[in-house]
Amino acid sequence: MQGESSVRAGLRRGAPLVLPTLALGVSFGVTARPVIGVAAPITMSVLVFSGGAQFAALSVLSAGGGLVSATVAAVLMNARWLPMSFALAPSLTGRPGKRALEAQAIVDASFAMAGRGDGTFDRGLLIGATLPQASAWITGTIAGVFASGLLHNPDALGLDAVFPAFYLALLAEEIRARTEPHELRTVGTVIALATAITLGLMLFSAPGLPTIAASSAALAGLRTWGSR
């Protein structure tokens, strides 16, 4: 009963994320169809279910990069799931196959919601919060793919800006809520370094490399915090 109750609680917690996730799915579908066709975006949203990885791969392909570069960009974007999975694993029960299936519910917002603050996670809450987001993401992608086919110039809608705007908003909220005043200088340095790396490499590097290389700024910031 506790598991069922927590799943329902997760559904309630995840409900406010349906509309923004739907909008992101539509933006992906609209921008992806001219690049990779009809079936590929929908298949990606069902099997990959990771906006960051999907948009990273799409940006590489849109810029003329190859499949290998797009795959590397997507894998690096999804590398964060590995430590998150290690943290979640002790809170999952049952056989390995069942636990692996339940671990597919890890997404950023649900992972944060499910944390109890003591290193453990509410499995039912995680799954419940992810279900509406997954439905919205896939539905949005399908709608965006077919809406793109009805538009003469999908880029004119500016939907390609939805995803970066969404993550900028998340970044701003994360800095506001979790950064201590004495850490603002380090955070600002990391952001400035990532921006400089991206803009500098865009002038001459292969598509996808700026996105990959900019993550080195996060490592610099992590090393700074770890040395304190």
Steps between C-alpha positions, in 0.01 A plus 500: 500500500782736577645445154163564333449812709843637411439436129181706522691768688760494224232544236376807685852637538577441134177650366624865497785392273269370227452828313867609489605145407235492228631831363855366497382185320323708236813712451709187453257348253471820296875557478590132453275408207684711237827344613425132568151440362177377659573167666841572653394782738207296635717191539763703684245644741363154580833319535736775617257722692763762577449852374860600565646209305247528218550873450879456521494236228262710291720809528798302373305354208348839414847650479613233256666265747501126458324224689808423711532860620128516574516174695800617704323826584189311611698252710690776677177686571360183656812417701340662806259206523784271611570658843128563544436129441762402756329727753153362423585129476487416876143638515376260232386150588432177317685312229763670284269521198226669702744744656651584161154570360406723792830688466385617157276743689801712594461851362638816657181634657374161622838412649496823701138446611563141611798582721421469870796709609677212671652334194199280430226539240127434480467251214126552452532878501775481238291282269181698555668834428661369181189347343327830409829648380566202273148516357529875440844470338395227257164662423668836444756348267231334290300823483810698410605260226165519324458873564839555340375331184217754478725802538695663220761640738501332844800706613290816474309388811814519709434158655869416468558751780265327746748239619796732572262748662362223721845396616608858558198536727597182685857626534383832640273329752773254600744785561242694700390208716819302555796735470644666805616863466866402531458253211361749249845595376585139415162447333544815293847389397372159388220656294736751340755229420238273344368787290849599383589142408177456303521827310870461430476148361191578292720712274707213367425162661290210381132500598442358845849567632409834666221334698729218610797721584291751697431231761865532606397822673281298734798280587700812583224617731471158662874495568479843658218394733673172580816677610314692773 
